[in-house]
Amino acid sequence: MRARLKALLLSAALVALLVVLIPVWAVHRFVSLLRVSRGTGSSHQIERVAAASVDLNDVLKRGKPLIIQGLVDELHLRVVPDLDGLRRIAAIEKSSFPVKSHKAHSPYFLYTGDYGTELDHVDQMSLDEFMAFMFDRDHDPDTCTYRLFSVTDLDGAVGEIVDDLSQALAQLVARTPDRNASGIWIGSKGVVTPLHHDAWTGLLLQMSGSKRVLMFSPTERPNLYFKSPFAARDRWSSLPGRCDDADRSQFPRFHRATRYEAQLDEGEVLFIPPFWSHEIEALEANISIPFRFHVRAIDHLNPGFLRPGFEIFHHRFLEGRVGA
């Protein structure tokens, strides 16, 4: 009975929240469309700064992306998860895991959905074999490989790296890390993460190799062809996997969007503000760490996204806690 009452109350709260948010979202959508309808498609380079010249707390409060140079060196990590650091882990880590290689004609790393990816083959490898496969051999140009290691992978070694990074960042910034949303990404040249946005405040640490970064402000959302906020894939754009491949006749508004772009090189850290859309392409075999901070309530208060009503209440409360 108590669980049913709780479910009813949460359902009522969800409905009430949506009743309030939907009109706000609709007005915001209309105003945003007017605001960006005359965009000229200008392009700006993402600003770069030296780590010693900025306060990381101030960086996380700013509304634009930023590339920080030298931050990795200032963290003094016990295990630096670059090529050499991961090889040292590989020397003692003998468990194996599946490695998927996809056809290079659609080299997209996906959390959800389909951009025409085509699986070529799956191999079972140890970390030592995987590192050799990715960095010591000539990679098959007809395939692409991308592997996300979560904090539970490699017998917890990834979790130890994330925890070490969390402790180091705690000396510089007053924000709580989201351990389970962080990890290690290793990918081959040409792999693309298609255009999407996250609610997290994030740092992307480029530990080895380089990537092309393309970003758009939340105000540009009407030009970026995102789905309805009620769709399961609402944070992923309907544009092609490489959005610059978009046909003008099919996606005319995209070419009005103001973009921010840069090449993220080894040792640099990209600050990704909440809800900034980003597409990232590997320019060579590379290692990076997506490090996320916990989403705060204030991070959801963006009327362009019905995330509080649709996702947080539904998935976390109605599905996650009522039945527990």
Backbone hydrogen bonds, N-H to C=O, Kabsch-Sander energy under -0.5 kcal/mol:
donor,donor_aa,acceptor,acceptor_aa,energy
5,L,1,M,-2.5
6,K,2,R,-2.3
7,A,3,A,-2.2
8,L,4,R,-2.5
9,L,5,L,-2.5
10,L,6,K,-2.5
11,S,7,A,-2.4
12,A,8,L,-2.6
13,A,9,L,-2.4
14,L,10,L,-2.3
15,V,11,S,-2.6
16,A,12,A,-2.6
17,L,13,A,-2.3
18,L,14,L,-2.5
19,V,15,V,-2.4
20,V,16,A,-1.6
21,L,17,L,-2.9
22,I,18,L,-2.8
24,V,20,V,-1.1
25,W,21,L,-3.3
26,A,22,I,-2.6
27,V,23,P,-2.5
28,H,24,V,-2.6
29,R,25,W,-2.9
30,F,26,A,-2.2
31,V,27,V,-2.6
32,S,28,H,-2.7
33,L,29,R,-2.3
34,L,30,F,-1.9
35,R,31,V,-2.3
36,V,32,S,-2.1
37,S,33,L,-0.9
39,G,36,V,-1.8
41,G,256,R,-1.6
44,H,259,R,-2.0
46,I,261,E,-2.0
49,V,67,I,-2.4
51,A,69,Q,-3.1
53,S,50,A,-1.8
54,V,51,A,-1.3
56,L,54,V,-0.6
57,N,172,L,-0.5
58,D,55,D,-0.6
59,V,55,D,-1.9
60,L,56,L,-2.2
61,K,57,N,-0.6
61,K,58,D,-0.7
62,R,58,D,-0.8
62,R,59,V,-1.1
66,L,271,F,-0.9
67,I,47,E,-2.8
68,I,66,L,-0.5
68,I,269,V,-3.2
69,Q,49,V,-3.1
69,Q,67,I,-0.5
70,G,267,G,-0.7
72,V,267,G,-0.7
74,E,70,G,-1.3
75,L,71,L,-1.0
75,L,72,V,-0.7
76,H,72,V,-0.6
76,H,73,D,-0.7
80,V,78,R,-0.5
82,D,80,V,-2.2
86,L,82,D,-2.6
87,R,83,L,-1.6
88,R,84,D,-1.7
89,I,85,G,-1.5
90,A,86,L,-2.5
91,A,87,R,-1.4
92,I,89,I,-1.3
93,E,89,I,-1.7
94,K,92,I,-0.8
97,F,125,M,-2.3
99,V,123,D,-3.1
101,S,121,H,-2.8
102,H,144,C,-2.9
103,K,118,E,-3.2
104,A,142,D,-2.6
106,S,103,K,-1.4
108,Y,106,S,-1.8
109,F,192,V,-2.6
110,L,108,Y,-0.6
120,D,101,S,-2.9
121,H,101,S,-1.7
123,D,99,V,-2.5
125,M,97,F,-2.5
125,M,123,D,-0.6
127,L,95,S,-0.6
128,D,93,E,-0.5
130,F,126,S,-2.6
131,M,127,L,-2.7
132,A,128,D,-1.9
133,F,129,E,-2.5
134,M,130,F,-2.3
135,F,131,M,-2.5
136,D,132,A,-1.9
137,R,132,A,-0.9
139,H,137,R,-0.7
143,T,140,D,-1.8
144,C,102,H,-2.5
146,Y,100,K,-0.7
147,R,186,I,-2.8
149,F,147,R,-0.5
149,F,184,I,-3.2
150,S,148,L,-0.6
153,D,150,S,-1.7
156,G,152,T,-0.5
156,G,153,D,-0.7
157,A,154,L,-1.9
158,V,153,D,-1.4
159,G,151,V,-1.2
160,E,156,G,-1.9
161,I,157,A,-1.8
162,V,158,V,-2.4
163,D,159,G,-2.6
164,D,160,E,-2.3
165,L,161,I,-2.3
166,S,162,V,-2.5
167,Q,163,D,-2.4
168,A,164,D,-2.0
169,L,165,L,-2.6
170,A,166,S,-1.9
171,Q,167,Q,-0.6
171,Q,168,A,-0.9
172,L,169,L,-1.9
173,V,169,L,-2.1
175,R,173,V,-1.2
178,D,292,R,-3.1
179,R,177,P,-0.9
181,A,178,D,-1.2
182,S,179,R,-1.5
183,G,290,P,-1.0
184,I,149,F,-2.2
185,W,288,S,-3.3
186,I,147,R,-2.2
187,G,286,N,-1.7
188,S,145,T,-2.4
190,G,282,A,-3.0
191,V,188,S,-1.6
192,V,107,P,-3.3
193,T,280,I,-3.0
196,H,278,H,-1.3
197,H,235,R,-1.7
201,T,293,F,-0.6
202,G,200,W,-0.6
202,G,272,I,-2.4
203,L,291,F,-2.9
204,L,270,L,-2.7
205,L,203,L,-0.7
205,L,289,I,-2.6
206,Q,204,L,-0.6
206,Q,268,E,-2.7
207,M,205,L,-0.9
207,M,287,I,-1.8
208,S,287,I,-1.9
211,K,264,L,-2.1
212,R,281,E,-3.2
213,V,262,A,-3.1
214,L,279,E,-2.4
215,M,260,Y,-3.3
216,F,277,S,-2.3
220,E,217,S,-1.9
221,R,218,P,-1.7
223,N,220,E,-2.1
224,L,221,R,-1.8
226,F,221,R,-0.7
227,K,236,W,-0.7
231,A,228,S,-2.0
234,D,231,A,-1.5
236,W,233,R,-2.1
237,S,195,L,-2.3
238,S,225,Y,-2.7
239,L,224,L,-0.5
243,C,241,G,-0.7
245,D,242,R,-2.5
246,A,243,C,-1.8
250,Q,247,D,-0.7
251,F,247,D,-3.0
254,F,251,F,-0.8
255,H,251,F,-0.6
255,H,252,P,-0.6
256,R,253,R,-2.1
257,A,254,F,-1.5
259,R,42,S,-2.4
260,Y,215,M,-2.6
261,E,44,H,-2.5
262,A,213,V,-1.9
264,L,211,K,-3.1
264,L,262,A,-0.6
265,D,263,Q,-0.7
267,G,206,Q,-3.3
268,E,265,D,-2.3
269,V,68,I,-1.9
270,L,204,L,-2.6
271,F,66,L,-3.2
271,F,269,V,-0.5
272,I,202,G,-2.9
272,I,270,L,-0.5
275,F,198,D,-3.6
276,W,273,P,-1.6
277,S,216,F,-1.7
277,S,275,F,-0.6
278,H,196,H,-2.7
279,E,214,L,-2.7
280,I,193,T,-1.7
281,E,212,R,-2.3
282,A,191,V,-2.6
283,L,210,S,-2.2
284,E,210,S,-0.8
286,N,187,G,-2.4
287,I,208,S,-1.9
288,S,185,W,-2.5
289,I,205,L,-2.4
291,F,203,L,-3.3
291,F,289,I,-0.8
292,R,290,P,-0.5
293,F,201,T,-2.4
294,H,176,T,-3.2
299,D,296,R,-1.0
300,H,296,R,-0.6
300,H,297,A,-1.4
301,L,298,I,-1.0
302,N,300,H,-2.5
305,F,302,N,-2.3
310,F,306,L,-2.6
311,E,307,R,-1.4
312,I,307,R,-2.1
313,F,308,P,-1.6
315,H,311,E,-2.2
316,R,311,E,-0.8
316,R,312,I,-1.3
317,F,312,I,-1.0
317,F,313,F,-0.8
318,L,313,F,-2.5
319,E,314,H,-1.9
320,G,315,H,-0.8
321,R,317,F,-1.4
322,V,317,F,-1.6
324,A,321,R,-0.9
